Amino acid sequence: MSSNSSALESGEIIITSGDQLNVENAAVFLQHVREALQVSKSVTVEFEPEVEIDITGMQIICAACKSAAVNGKTFSYKNLQPQGLSDMIAACGAEHYAANCKQINDSTCIWFGVRP
């Protein structure tokens, strides 16, 4: 299953991850993210519980979060962080850089650090 997006009455856009968020399908996810951030102030990713994520998926997430912050928007996730994302964060060491995200006023990154 690939990613898709839907708009809520509130204007928030929910993007579902699909079962893989990797180099093979990154273009589709990136397109959903770009389109959502163009039209909404709040974009949320809802991950499939067993989603497989590689470094490409992580890079898209980080770039989208930074773009949202620069434009006064939010880019977050719904429910629990999936194990696939947690595993990739640990494998590449991203948690060591998440404590002081310059894009969110030196706050802890909700994606790669501790979620508030």
MIDOSE-1310 file (N, C-alpha, C; in nm, 2 decimals, decimal comma, always signed):
residues 116
mssn	+0,08/-0,12/+0,00/+0,00/+0,00/+0,00/+0,09/+0,12/+0,00; +0,06/+0,22/-0,08/+0,13/+0,34/-0,09/+0,07/+0,45/+0,00; +0,14/+0,56/+0,01/+0,09/+0,67/+0,09/-0,03/+0,74/+0,02; -0,11/+0,81/+0,10/-0,22/+0,90/+0,04/-0,25/+1,01/+0,14
ssal	-0,33/+1,10/+0,10/-0,36/+1,21/+0,19/-0,51/+1,24/+0,19; -0,56/+1,30/+0,30/-0,70/+1,34/+0,30/-0,71/+1,47/+0,39; -0,80/+1,55/+0,36/-0,82/+1,68/+0,43/-0,94/+1,66/+0,53; -0,92/+1,72/+0,65/-1,03/+1,72/+0,75/-1,10/+1,85/+0,74
esge	-1,22/+1,86/+0,80/-1,30/+1,98/+0,80/-1,22/+2,10/+0,86; -1,14/+2,07/+0,96/-1,06/+2,17/+1,02/-0,95/+2,23/+0,94; -0,93/+2,17/+0,82/-0,82/+2,22/+0,73/-0,69/+2,14/+0,75; -0,69/+2,06/+0,85/-0,57/+1,98/+0,87/-0,57/+1,87/+0,76
iiit	-0,44/+1,84/+0,72/-0,43/+1,73/+0,62/-0,36/+1,61/+0,69; -0,41/+1,49/+0,67/-0,36/+1,37/+0,72/-0,29/+1,30/+0,60; -0,17/+1,26/+0,62/-0,10/+1,18/+0,52/-0,07/+1,04/+0,58; -0,12/+0,94/+0,52/-0,09/+0,80/+0,57/+0,04/+0,76/+0,50
sgdq	+0,12/+0,69/+0,58/+0,25/+0,65/+0,53/+0,25/+0,54/+0,43; +0,16/+0,45/+0,43/+0,17/+0,33/+0,35/+0,26/+0,24/+0,43; +0,29/+0,12/+0,37/+0,37/+0,02/+0,45/+0,52/+0,04/+0,43; +0,56/+0,12/+0,33/+0,70/+0,15/+0,31/+0,72/+0,30/+0,28
lnve	+0,82/+0,36/+0,35/+0,86/+0,49/+0,33/+1,01/+0,49/+0,30; +1,04/+0,46/+0,18/+1,18/+0,44/+0,14/+1,21/+0,50/+0,00; +1,33/+0,48/-0,04/+1,38/+0,53/-0,17/+1,29/+0,49/-0,28; +1,23/+0,37/-0,28/+1,14/+0,32/-0,39/+1,01/+0,40/-0,40
naav	+0,96/+0,46/-0,30/+0,83/+0,53/-0,31/+0,84/+0,67/-0,25; +0,96/+0,72/-0,23/+0,97/+0,85/-0,16/+0,91/+0,96/-0,24; +0,91/+0,95/-0,38/+0,86/+1,06/-0,46/+0,71/+1,08/-0,44; +0,64/+0,97/-0,42/+0,49/+0,98/-0,39/+0,47/+1,05/-0,26
flqh	+0,54/+1,00/-0,15/+0,52/+1,06/-0,02/+0,56/+1,21/-0,02; +0,67/+1,24/-0,09/+0,72/+1,38/-0,10/+0,62/+1,47/-0,17; +0,55/+1,42/-0,27/+0,45/+1,49/-0,34/+0,33/+1,52/-0,25; +0,29/+1,42/-0,17/+0,18/+1,44/-0,07/+0,22/+1,55/+0,03
vrea	+0,34/+1,54/+0,08/+0,39/+1,64/+0,18/+0,39/+1,78/+0,12; +0,45/+1,79/+0,00/+0,46/+1,93/-0,06/+0,32/+1,99/-0,08; +0,23/+1,91/-0,14/+0,10/+1,96/-0,17/+0,03/+2,00/-0,04; +0,04/+1,92/+0,06/-0,02/+1,94/+0,19/+0,03/+2,07/+0,26
lqvs	+0,16/+2,09/+0,26/+0,22/+2,21/+0,32/+0,19/+2,33/+0,24; +0,15/+2,32/+0,11/+0,12/+2,44/+0,04/-0,02/+2,49/+0,07; -0,11/+2,40/+0,12/-0,25/+2,44/+0,14/-0,30/+2,44/+0,28; -0,22/+2,38/+0,37/-0,26/+2,37/+0,51/-0,16/+2,42/+0,61
ksvt	-0,21/+2,47/+0,72/-0,12/+2,51/+0,83/-0,08/+2,39/+0,92; -0,15/+2,28/+0,91/-0,13/+2,17/+1,00/-0,13/+2,04/+0,91; -0,02/+1,97/+0,91/-0,01/+1,84/+0,84/+0,04/+1,74/+0,93; -0,03/+1,63/+0,93/+0,00/+1,52/+1,02/+0,02/+1,39/+0,95
vefe	+0,12/+1,31/+0,98/+0,15/+1,18/+0,92/+0,09/+1,08/+1,02; +0,02/+0,98/+0,96/-0,03/+0,87/+1,03/+0,04/+0,75/+0,97; +0,12/+0,69/+1,06/+0,20/+0,57/+1,01/+0,13/+0,44/+1,02; +0,15/+0,36/+0,92/+0,11/+0,22/+0,94/+0,20/+0,16/+1,05
peve	+0,14/+0,07/+1,13/+0,21/+0,02/+1,25/+0,35/-0,05/+1,21; +0,35/-0,12/+1,10/+0,47/-0,19/+1,06/+0,54/-0,13/+0,94; +0,53/+0,00/+0,93/+0,60/+0,07/+0,82/+0,75/+0,05/+0,82; +0,80/+0,03/+0,70/+0,95/+0,02/+0,69/+1,00/+0,16/+0,64
idit	+1,10/+0,22/+0,71/+1,15/+0,35/+0,68/+1,30/+0,34/+0,66; +1,35/+0,40/+0,55/+1,49/+0,41/+0,53/+1,54/+0,56/+0,55; +1,66/+0,58/+0,52/+1,72/+0,71/+0,54/+1,65/+0,82/+0,45; +1,61/+0,78/+0,33/+1,54/+0,87/+0,24/+1,41/+0,92/+0,31
gmqi	+1,33/+0,83/+0,37/+1,21/+0,87/+0,44/+1,24/+0,96/+0,55; +1,35/+0,93/+0,63/+1,38/+1,02/+0,74/+1,42/+1,16/+0,69; +1,49/+1,17/+0,58/+1,53/+1,30/+0,52/+1,41/+1,38/+0,48; +1,31/+1,31/+0,42/+1,19/+1,38/+0,38/+1,12/+1,44/+0,50
icaa	+1,11/+1,36/+0,60/+1,04/+1,40/+0,73/+1,11/+1,52/+0,79; +1,24/+1,51/+0,80/+1,32/+1,63/+0,86/+1,30/+1,75/+0,77; +1,31/+1,74/+0,64/+1,30/+1,86/+0,56/+1,16/+1,92/+0,56; +1,06/+1,83/+0,57/+0,92/+1,88/+0,57/+0,90/+1,95/+0,70
cksa	+0,95/+1,90/+0,81/+0,93/+1,96/+0,94/+1,00/+2,10/+0,94; +1,12/+2,11/+0,89/+1,19/+2,24/+0,88/+1,11/+2,34/+0,79; +1,07/+2,29/+0,68/+0,99/+2,38/+0,59/+0,86/+2,43/+0,66; +0,80/+2,34/+0,73/+0,68/+2,38/+0,80/+0,71/+2,49/+0,90
avng	+0,81/+2,46/+0,98/+0,85/+2,56/+1,09/+0,88/+2,70/+1,03; +0,96/+2,70/+0,92/+1,00/+2,83/+0,86/+0,87/+2,91/+0,82; +0,77/+2,83/+0,78/+0,65/+2,90/+0,73/+0,54/+2,91/+0,83; +0,57/+2,89/+0,96/+0,47/+2,90/+1,06/+0,36/+2,79/+1,06
ktfs	+0,40/+2,67/+1,01/+0,31/+2,56/+1,00/+0,36/+2,45/+1,09; +0,27/+2,35/+1,11/+0,31/+2,23/+1,19/+0,32/+2,10/+1,10; +0,41/+2,02/+1,13/+0,43/+1,89/+1,06/+0,46/+1,79/+1,17; +0,36/+1,71/+1,20/+0,37/+1,62/+1,31/+0,32/+1,48/+1,28
yknl	+0,32/+1,39/+1,37/+0,27/+1,26/+1,35/+0,16/+1,22/+1,45; +0,08/+1,13/+1,41/-0,04/+1,09/+1,50/-0,01/+0,95/+1,56; -0,06/+0,93/+1,68/-0,04/+0,81/+1,75/+0,10/+0,79/+1,79; +0,14/+0,66/+1,81/+0,28/+0,63/+1,85/+0,38/+0,63/+1,73
qpqg	+0,50/+0,66/+1,77/+0,61/+0,66/+1,67/+0,62/+0,51/+1,63; +0,62/+0,48/+1,50/+0,64/+0,34/+1,46/+0,78/+0,28/+1,49; +0,79/+0,15/+1,51/+0,91/+0,09/+1,54/+1,01/+0,11/+1,43; +0,96/+0,11/+1,30/+1,05/+0,13/+1,19/+1,12/+0,26/+1,19
lsdm	+1,05/+0,37/+1,23/+1,12/+0,50/+1,25/+1,21/+0,50/+1,37; +1,17/+0,44/+1,48/+1,26/+0,44/+1,59/+1,39/+0,36/+1,56; +1,38/+0,25/+1,49/+1,49/+0,17/+1,45/+1,59/+0,25/+1,36; +1,53/+0,33/+1,26/+1,62/+0,40/+1,17/+1,69/+0,52/+1,25
iaac	+1,61/+0,58/+1,34/+1,67/+0,69/+1,42/+1,79/+0,64/+1,50; +1,78/+0,52/+1,56/+1,89/+0,46/+1,64/+2,00/+0,42/+1,55; +1,97/+0,37/+1,43/+2,07/+0,32/+1,34/+2,16/+0,43/+1,28; +2,10/+0,54/+1,26/+2,18/+0,65/+1,20/+2,23/+0,76/+1,30
gaeh	+2,19/+0,74/+1,42/+2,23/+0,84/+1,53/+2,16/+0,97/+1,53; +2,04/+0,98/+1,47/+1,97/+1,10/+1,47/+1,93/+1,16/+1,60; +1,91/+1,07/+1,70/+1,87/+1,12/+1,83/+1,97/+1,21/+1,90; +2,10/+1,19/+1,86/+2,20/+1,28/+1,91/+2,20/+1,42/+1,86
yaan	+2,12/+1,44/+1,75/+2,12/+1,58/+1,70/+1,98/+1,64/+1,72; +1,89/+1,57/+1,79/+1,75/+1,61/+1,80/+1,72/+1,71/+1,91; +1,82/+1,73/+2,00/+1,79/+1,80/+2,13/+1,77/+1,95/+2,10; +1,84/+2,01/+2,00/+1,84/+2,15/+1,98/+1,81/+2,18/+1,83
ckqi	+1,69/+2,15/+1,79/+1,66/+2,18/+1,65/+1,65/+2,33/+1,62; +1,73/+2,38/+1,54/+1,73/+2,53/+1,51/+1,60/+2,57/+1,45; +1,53/+2,49/+1,38/+1,41/+2,52/+1,31/+1,29/+2,54/+1,40; +1,30/+2,48/+1,52/+1,19/+2,49/+1,62/+1,24/+2,55/+1,75
ndst	+1,32/+2,66/+1,73/+1,36/+2,74/+1,84/+1,44/+2,67/+1,95; +1,53/+2,58/+1,90/+1,62/+2,50/+1,99/+1,54/+2,41/+2,08; +1,42/+2,37/+2,04/+1,34/+2,27/+2,11/+1,38/+2,13/+2,07; +1,34/+2,03/+2,14/+1,36/+1,90/+2,11/+1,28/+1,86/+1,99
ciwf	+1,34/+1,79/+1,89/+1,27/+1,75/+1,77/+1,16/+1,65/+1,81; +1,04/+1,67/+1,77/+0,93/+1,57/+1,80/+0,95/+1,44/+1,71; +1,02/+1,45/+1,61/+1,04/+1,33/+1,52/+1,15/+1,24/+1,57; +1,27/+1,30/+1,60/+1,39/+1,22/+1,63/+1,43/+1,23/+1,77
gvrp	+1,37/+1,31/+1,85/+1,40/+1,33/+1,99/+1,28/+1,27/+2,07; +1,25/+1,34/+2,18/+1,14/+1,30/+2,27/+1,02/+1,38/+2,23; +0,91/+1,31/+2,21/+0,79/+1,38/+2,17/+0,73/+1,44/+2,30; +0,69/+1,58/+2,28/+0,63/+1,64/+2,40/+0,49/+1,59/+2,43
